[in-house]
Amino acid sequence: MARADEGLATSRSPGRQDLQPGQVSRVVVHDVATGEGRIVHVSDRLLESPNWTPDGGTLVVNGGGDLYRLPVGGGEPQRIDTDGVGHVNNDHVLTPDGRTVVFSAAGHLYRVPIDGGAATRISNDPDTEYGCWLHGISPDGGTLAYVAVEPEGGDPRGRRNLATIPFAGGPDRLLTDGTGYDGPEYSPDGRWLHYNSEEAAERPGHAQLFRIALDGGRPTGAAPERLTADDRVNWFPHLDPGGTRAVYISYDPGTVTHPADTWVELRLIPAAGGEPVTAVALFGGQGTLNVNGWAPDGSAFAYVDYPSRAYADEHGGAA
């Protein structure tokens, strides 16, 4: 019986741009109640990070520097025209009405109609080498939460903080002053910003999940609340539409950053923290769950795994 990682290199850089020979991308919908996965699409090219449209019919994924629409019921991905903007990465979100995709590309933030068309840049021209990794949009659609990335100590991405910017464009607002922050996402009621960081780490790379209280979109000044406190390395909390629980990606203890092509667990945890439950274990990592992929009714979430072709062929439609 083939293994999911058979013949594949493991723990590759999160910046990898392609699949390995003999590897596939599988876009999967995981039913929370039954614990079963349904494969929506299998591809020989790298696909990443599903968002789910509010009407429940479509997933938005990225691959090869482009955005695609993928029918939840199955079918081929259809490219979204981004008006010549390339290098789209796996950090993209949908506006609450589902009409617009907001995405990161080459360090900037853009928005484009979900059917494709004219792209508008949102992010500003900074005086320093400053990049933006998008992760969240406020419930009213008015504000974006992103990771502000700057060089530090010879590392071009060494300093990473949480920041916001108006959806329509405007001034940036830094929410933290440190490093090791990532994955900011609003709760559905707008009262909290959930994220992962190393602010409590006693060893490099030991990211955990936190949330900070917001008042009118601004931090209240209260201390961050820690949601996980375990030996595993936890990234990218995504709140379900009801705001009751989050799904996140959890790496083995000792992992540094969020590599691709490694064994991970997707875990569920109450929104205010508590005992996590493993929903599914898989061969994936970077690109599996970078953005919010919950179904509109909260019954399922979408993700991508990256097994060997032999494994995918053996397992047919079962995740």
C-alpha positions, 0 to 999 in steps of 0.5 A: 500500500502506497504512503502519502509521502512515498518517494517525496522530499519532506519539510520543503521551504514554505516558499516552494512554487511547484509540486515534486515529480510524482506529487499531486494537489487534492482539494478536499471538503471535510465534513465536520459531523461525519469526519469524512473527506470528499475530494473535489479536484486532483491536479498535477499542478500546485493548488493552494488555500481554498476560500468558500464563496457565500453562496456555497457553490464555489471554491477560490484557490491559487496556483502558478501565480494565478487565482481560480474558481473551482466548483464545489461539486467538482469540475475544472478550475477556471482562471480569474483574470487579475488584469495583468497582476501576477505572482498571486500567492496563497493569501487571499480572502473574499468580501462578505458579499462574495463579489470581490477577491482580495489577494496578496501579490509580490508584496502588495494587496489588490482586489478584483471582481470574482468574475475577473476584471480590473484589479485595484491596488490597495496597499501603499508604497512604503519607504522601506522594503515592506511586504504585505501578506493578507489574511483577514477582512472585517465582517463589514468588509471595510478593513483588511488585516495583514502581516507587515513584513520587513527585513531584520538581521539579514533576513528579508522577512525577519520582522513580521507584525500585524497590521490593518488597512482600509479596504478602500485604501488609506493609512496602514496601522501597525497593531504589534511591535515585534516579530513572529506574528502571522495569520490575523483573522477577524472573528465574525462579530468583529470583536476579536482578531485571532492570530498565531505568534511566537510571543510566548515562545521559549524556543525558536519557531514555537508558534501558538494561537492567540486573540486580541480584543477589538473595539471598533476595529482597534485593540482595546489594550487588554493583554492577548489571550492565549488559545493553545499551550502545547508542544506542537507548532500551531498556525493560521486559526480560522473561525467558523461562520458562527464564531464558535470554533476555529480550525487550524494547522498544527505541526510536530513539535520542533518545527520552525516556520510552516514548511510544505510537504510534511505531516500535519494535523488540522485541529478544531478548538473553541473560539475562546480556547480549550481542548483541541480535537484533531479533525484530520491528519494529512501530508501537506503544510504550506498551502493546505489551510493558509486562509479561511475555507469554512463552508457558509453554514459551518458544516465543513471546511476545505483544504488541500493536501499533497500526497504522492500520485500512487497514494492518490490513485490507490485511494480514489475519492477518499481523503 
